[in-house]
Amino acid sequence: MITVRVPAKVNVQLGVGGLRADGFHDLANVFFAVGLADEVTATPGDGVTLTCTGPDAVSVPLDGSNLAARAARLLAEHHGLADPGVHLHIAKAIPVAGGMAGGSADGAAALVACDALWGLDTPFEVLLELAAELGSDVPFALLGGVALGRGRGEILEALPVSGTFHWVFAVADGGLSTPAVFRECDRLREEDGTGSSLADVPTPDPDPALLAALATGDPVALAAALANDLQAAAVSLRPSLADTLHAGTEAGALAALVSGSGPTCAFLAKDADAARAIAVALTASGTCRTAHATYGPVPGATIGTPTP
């Protein structure tokens, strides 16, 4: 039995460029791995089978479309294994369809777990290549820490970071479709004239002030630099997110933003005590289903022992 713990992510900068011919957008995506994590446990089995427990487990597909199942089959195919045998159990803590890359995290964890279970010793660089085939956010779940994602997010460069930052994540009822949020972003750009030709929207660059704040471990400076080009689209599709963002700010957060494509909202706190207080206030506000205080950065997908 192999258990892999894999972190959620928040995008401390999500700059969205123009619409590419392949339907994706060029990004400047600064990923930040946080302590909210899923666990994927691999045991020998017949074929590739899945089970899942945890919040919203009923919303997790248990067929071949699940990224964990796809990861197992892709790894087996890469090594020429004709009959991969594995049962994957996913213990969910990352919100489902919440903009924190939970499905991508499970795919990354499955790559690591199956590689260990099958004794393949695949080089990390190859695992990253396979992860990029699975999805834009999967490579970062392997890497962890803080990294700049270029292209559609899969071309990664680790970034220097100092100290620990404290976060609160407010979980909404239901999810948001990432493709739908990107389409709404394009629609809003066309509507306001910034995207008269969506292909002409410039490719974004990382904010030097944000990179400096990460490198020096300054939460106040990081708060001033947080940015998400998808936030307006997420709020347009789910207007109640504006109330959640306001509630967290009123509770003392240094900054608030939608995490990725949403609908989870992220709040940066000055320290651990402040994060706990913000989480309590958000839960009491009625503007979210639940709130979690956590921290980061943390490592990527890591083999360990199951959480009791």
Secondary structure, DSSP 8 states (H G I E B T S, - for coil): -EEEEEEEEEEEEEEEEEE-TTS-EEEEEEEEEEEEEEEEEEE--SSEEEEEESTTGGGS--STTSHHHHHHHHHHHHTT-SS--EEEEEE--S-TTSSS-HHHHHHHHHHHHHHHHTT----HHHHHHHHHHH-TTHHHHHHBSEEEEETTTTEEEE----S-EEEEEEE-SS---HHHHHHHHHHHHHHHTTTSSGGGS------HHHHHHHHHT-HHHHHHH-EETTHHHHHHH-TTHHHHHHHHHHTT-SEEEE-TTSSSEEEEESSHHHHHHHHHHHHHHTSSSEEEEEEE--BSSEEE----
